[in-house]
Structure formats: C-alpha cells, structure tokens
Amino acid sequence: MLIYNVTCNVEDSILSKWLEWMKEEHIPEVMNTQCFISCKIMRVLQQSEEETGATFAIQYEYLKPENFETYSKEFALTLQQKTKKLFGNSVLAFRTHLEIIHQF
C-alpha cells in the first residue's frame, strides 16, 4: 500500500472554512479521479511553540505507482491551483510519499 501525504498548515482565520471545503469539495474531487482508494484527514496535536495555525495531514492511499502517476499528470496541478486561488498563502502545504511496510 502506498500513501500520498499532504501536510497543511492552516491559518486560524480560515480554519473552519478550509476544513469544510476539504471535506465537502476538495477531497471528493480528488477521490473522484479514481486514483486513490481511501483518504484520511488527521490533525497534528503537538506543534512547536513557534508554529501558528493548525496543522493537518491528509493521507490518500493508492495501490500502484501508476495510480499516482495518473493523478500527477492529469489532475494534481489543477486541484493545487484551485486551492491556491481560494486560500492563497493562508495554507502552506508540503507533500510526501510513503510506503506501508507492515500493518499490525
């Protein structure tokens, strides 16, 4: 199993609007690409004292590298631009890819 992890730091002033948009619009759009099999939104509970806002990890699970390649080539840029247009620099994101080695 593979995971596309998007970690987002969200300013407090837009937090409720962003979270609602993620649940009602963005994640359904991503899932409708048929590239991923599940998605989880998690809030980071421990942040450093210097950090402001709230930090979330959004994890999209996929089965084969080809699934992410399709997402990346056909959908990612448009969806990322939409996020940037709506929230500007109030949401900062970085992306990582993970491989599940073992589940207990």
C-alpha positions as CSV (number, residue, x, y, z in Angstrom):
1,M,0.0,0.0,0.0
2,L,1.3,3.5,-0.9
3,I,0.3,6.8,0.7
4,Y,0.3,10.3,-0.8
5,N,0.6,12.5,2.3
6,V,-0.2,16.3,2.1
7,T,0.7,18.1,5.3
8,C,-1.0,21.5,5.5
9,N,-0.5,24.4,8.0
10,V,-3.7,26.5,8.0
11,E,-4.1,29.9,9.5
12,D,-6.6,30.2,12.3
13,S,-8.7,32.8,10.5
14,I,-9.7,30.4,7.7
15,L,-9.6,27.1,9.5
16,S,-13.3,26.3,9.6
17,K,-13.8,27.4,6.0
18,W,-10.8,25.4,4.8
19,L,-11.8,22.2,6.7
20,E,-15.4,22.4,5.4
21,W,-14.1,22.9,1.9
22,M,-11.7,20.0,2.2
23,K,-14.4,17.6,3.4
24,E,-17.2,18.8,1.1
25,E,-15.3,19.7,-2.1
26,H,-11.6,19.1,-2.4
27,I,-11.3,15.6,-1.1
28,P,-14.4,14.4,-3.0
29,E,-12.8,15.9,-6.2
30,V,-9.6,14.0,-5.5
31,M,-11.3,10.8,-4.8
32,N,-13.4,11.1,-8.0
33,T,-10.2,10.9,-10.0
34,Q,-10.3,7.1,-9.2
35,C,-6.6,7.3,-8.5
36,F,-6.9,6.6,-4.7
37,I,-8.8,4.0,-2.7
38,S,-9.2,5.9,0.6
39,C,-8.5,9.2,2.4
40,K,-8.0,10.3,6.0
41,I,-7.7,13.7,7.5
42,M,-5.7,13.9,10.7
43,R,-4.9,16.9,12.9
44,V,-1.4,17.2,14.3
45,L,-1.8,17.5,18.0
46,Q,1.6,18.6,19.1
47,Q,3.1,21.6,17.4
48,S,6.2,23.6,18.3
49,E,5.6,26.9,20.2
50,E,6.7,28.9,17.2
51,E,4.1,27.4,14.9
52,T,0.8,29.3,14.4
53,G,-2.4,28.0,12.9
54,A,-3.3,24.3,12.8
55,T,-1.5,21.5,11.0
56,F,-3.2,18.6,9.3
57,A,-2.1,15.5,7.4
58,I,-4.3,14.3,4.6
59,Q,-3.4,10.8,3.5
60,Y,-4.6,9.3,0.3
61,E,-4.0,5.6,-0.1
62,Y,-3.2,4.1,-3.5
63,L,-2.2,0.6,-4.7
64,K,0.3,1.1,-7.6
65,P,2.8,3.8,-8.6
66,E,0.8,4.2,-11.8
67,N,-2.2,5.4,-9.9
68,F,-0.2,8.4,-8.6
69,E,1.4,9.0,-11.9
70,T,-2.0,9.4,-13.5
71,Y,-3.1,11.7,-10.7
72,S,0.0,13.8,-11.0
73,K,-0.1,14.1,-14.8
74,E,-3.9,14.6,-15.2
75,F,-5.3,16.2,-12.1
76,A,-2.8,17.5,-9.5
77,L,-1.9,20.9,-10.9
78,T,-5.5,22.0,-11.5
79,L,-6.5,20.9,-8.0
80,Q,-3.5,22.6,-6.4
81,Q,-4.1,25.8,-8.3
82,K,-7.7,25.8,-7.2
83,T,-6.6,25.6,-3.5
84,K,-4.1,28.4,-4.0
85,K,-6.7,30.6,-5.7
86,L,-9.1,30.1,-2.8
87,F,-6.8,30.3,0.2
88,G,-3.5,31.9,-1.1
89,N,-0.7,31.8,1.4
90,S,-3.1,31.1,4.3
91,V,-2.5,27.4,3.7
92,L,1.0,26.1,3.3
93,A,1.4,22.5,2.1
94,F,4.2,20.0,1.6
95,R,3.8,16.6,0.0
96,T,5.5,13.2,0.7
97,H,5.0,9.7,-0.5
98,L,5.0,6.8,2.0
99,E,5.0,3.1,1.6
100,I,3.4,0.9,4.3
101,I,5.9,-1.8,5.1
102,H,3.8,-3.6,7.7
103,Q,0.5,-3.2,9.5
104,F,-0.3,-4.9,12.8
